[in-house]
Amino acid sequence: MTKTKKQEWNSNLAFMMAMIGSAVGLGNIWRFPNVLYSNGGGSFMIPYIVSLFLLGISFVLVEYAVGFKFKRSIARILFSIHQKLEPIAWFILLIVFLITTYYVCVVGWDLIYIVLSITKAWGSNPDLYFANNVLHATDSLSGLFSIVPNVLVSVFLIWLFACLILRRDLNDGIGRVSQILLPLLCLIVLGIVIFSLTLPGASIGYMQIFTPDWSALGDLNVWLAAFGQIVFSLSLGMAIAMTYASYLPEGSKLVDNALVVAFSNSGFEVFNSIGIFSILGFMAVTSGIPFNELVSEGTGLAFVVFPQVFNTMGSAGSIVAPLFFLCILFAGITSVIALLEGVCYSISEKFLIERKKTATVVCIIGFLISVIFTTNAGSTILGIFDAFLNNFALVFAVFLECIIFGWIYKFDDLIAILNDNSSIQVGKTWKIVIKYILPICILGLWIQGAYTTITTADTISLSIMGLLTVILIVVPLIFAKMTARNKDYYKV
Ligand code: PFF
């Protein structure tokens, strides 16, 4: 008898909310506005929509079909396709796990900012406050041995929360949390966007989204940026959609589901950027700082520019600020849980360890790795991890998945599975996209990412990246070599 219980979503809504929750994350809130702005504003929507349909939805469909057909973890799926492919599954899962270790840390910083925002504790210089009072950042690795207690505590709390959710049964944990946090997130974003549109100068901001720079369309980098955003935003290739789809009951409408998830995710990020740009437009008018100097991405936008804006909003800032950081927290947590579910599922299925135990062990190890990012050198190392894992390793993993499912696996089976119960059908075009167009585009993205990562890295970064490369090769090989305790694991 197996100790691991077969899991299934108790409703289509639970699955969809979990899927949308996994996709909507930090990337939607702070990555998209900057990518949009730096790649032609309004005209960026063309490569973005093309990438969404041609590449994003196409790849989500692959993950759905594979997960749904096999109803297994990615490690066992790849083993079933060909024994030699199992290390690739552990390679993908290790990338996902390592990304989670620093993603949690950024969510942890956000947790600190929810508290700080009540009194706007960052004062008149949020830039310095973030570096000196929150991160206690040092540029060199010398800060590696001193931990920042506040960051450690908040990172611990995020891991603890993720662990408590993952330990629960699928519907009781991930299903329920997504169905609570996602509507709350949408409600808050709706409130913030409506409020932002009433601010003086809002139109200066949001008009940027609707003012196209048509010449940008001829730039290959703009197309790659659109594609990169879709990969990041839809969490492609991270085994999330595959894992969640494997818990679907028979008769599910896969294509219809995938479309709803992809449109909701993109709709969220476009709608959210109207608010972000309006707020930045307001800041440009009140502070006199040119708009283009205000648009930054990532932590710079969330923890520096936005606190500056909240300072100029008076008492309204004290309400909008905690809500803004709460949004990031909700979006981040649902993504963290999704990232970890695929990792836990593979471990639990191969080694026959029950869900609760797997979640606890994975979260404890994850937390211990995250401790590195809570040191004075944490933000520097986090930047190196992010550049390497996202631009380089993850895109490579997506490329491998395209080759495996497009070329090695019997692709036509997937078409039949997708069309079985769906109102919208896929056909030959989809096959061409997956077999030819997608791998070429991903390879382009990978070459660009690898080039930027390597040419901009200093010696310390290169050493850390070298170390990560070794880990990403050795650990998956060990996991694949280890004998499964689950005897069914080897049944192809
Ligand atoms: N799609 C989510 C986001 O946009 O934040 C989750 C995610 C994607 C997390 C990619 C991490 C990552 F590297």
Residues whose N, C-alpha, C, O or C-beta is under 5 A from the ligand:
A	BS01	PFF	S22 A23 V24 G25 L26 G27 N28 I99 F232 S233 L234 S235 S335
